[in-house]
Amino acid sequence: MVDTVPDTLNCAQVAQLLGIHPQIAQQMARQGRLPAHQPGGQRAWEFNPDEVLEWLMAHPAVSSDRADIERDR
């Protein structure tokens, strides 16, 4: 069975997808570092799953090996 993808995601859902705290997702949205929208002047952020996927593909995670190399410099 294939689950359907919702039209929008909230901060908690995006945070779970990215493996970060929901407040970090909200902060990244507010700073424009993560694609998000506040429809109708609402306080809550909404995320388009396609835009988030596109963002993820453009911002690959740093592997732990590379992080170790960068830290040791």
N, C-alpha and C positions, 0 to 999 in steps of 0.2 A: 504494500500500500504506500502510495506517495503522498506526503503531507503537502498541503498547499502553502504558498508563501503569502503572508498578508500584504495588503497594499502599502501599509506603513508599519514601522517599528517604533517602539518607545525607547527611552533611555536605558531602561533595565534590559530590554531585549538586545539592543545594540551592544551594551556593556558585556552581556553574557557571550555574545558572538565574538567580541574582540578580546575577551578575557581580562577586562578592566572593571573598575568600580563604576557604578552608574554616575556618581558625581564627576568622575573624570570624563565620561562620555559627554555629560552636560557641559562641562567646562570646555572641552574640545569643540563642541558645537557652537558655543557662545563666542569662542575665539576664531571661528571660521576654519578650524583645522580639520573638521569632520563635516561632511555635507549633511545639513539639517535644515528644517523649516519650522517656523512658528506660525501655523495657519491662523488667520483671523485675529492676530494680536494676542493669542493665547500665551501663557507662560511656558507651557509644556512644549518640548521639542518633539518633532516627528522626523523620522528618517525613512527615506525611500530605499527599499532593499536593493534595487538595481544600482543606485548611486553609492550605497555603502560597499557593495561588491566591487564596483569600479574603483572606488577609493582604496579598497584592500589590495586590489591587483596593482595599483600604482604605488603602494607603500608596503612592500614586502617586509616581513619581520626580519630582524637581524638574528642570525643563528647564534646559539650560545657560544660556539667556537669563535665566531667573529667578535662577539662581545668581549670574550676573554682576551683576544689579540688587541682590540682597541683599548681595553682597560690597562693592559700591560705597557702600552706606549708611554 
